[in-house]
């Protein structure tokens, strides 16, 4: 089965971007959130990903 990068349906704080990335790479979403806090362009990257990533179906 091919994995695709999608927003998380269950692990969401704002838009599900960090939860989706964490599910894709199979690590804790806390680590991804901390990475976004310390990135210099974190707000811009997060907004772009929130608009570009597809939503995960809620039934999966």
N, C-alpha and C positions, 0 to 999 in steps of 0.2 A: 504494500500500500504506500502510495506516495504522500509524504507529509507536505502540507502547505502552511505558509505563515499567515495566520489569521488572528484577529482579536479574540481574546478569551471571553467565553460566555459566562464563566463562573468566577474567575479570578480577576475582578475588576475593581479599580479604585476610582478612576475617572472614565476612561474610554476602553479599557481592556488591552491596551497596547503592550504594557509591560508583562501582563499575564500571558498574552499570546506569544511573545518572544520567549518567555520562560518555558512555556509548554513546548515550543518548537525545539529549543536547545536542551530541554530536559534538566533545568536547574531551578533553583528557588526564585520566585518572582521578587523577593526582597533584594536579591543581588542585582537584578536588572533595574529595580527602582533606585537603588543606591548609585548604580552606574549613571543613570539619568540625572541624578542630583549633582554629580561631580563633573559631568560633561560641560564644556564651555558653551555649546550651542544647544543645550538640552531642550529649551522651550520650542525652538524652531523645528528641531528633529522630531519631537513628540507630536507637534501639530501636523507635520507632514505625514507621519506614520498613521496618526489617527484618521486622517482623511484618505490615505491610500490603501490601508489594509482593509480587507474584507471582513465582515462579521462572521463568526463561527455560528453555524446553525445550532439552535438551542436543543435540538433533539439528539445531538451526537454526544 
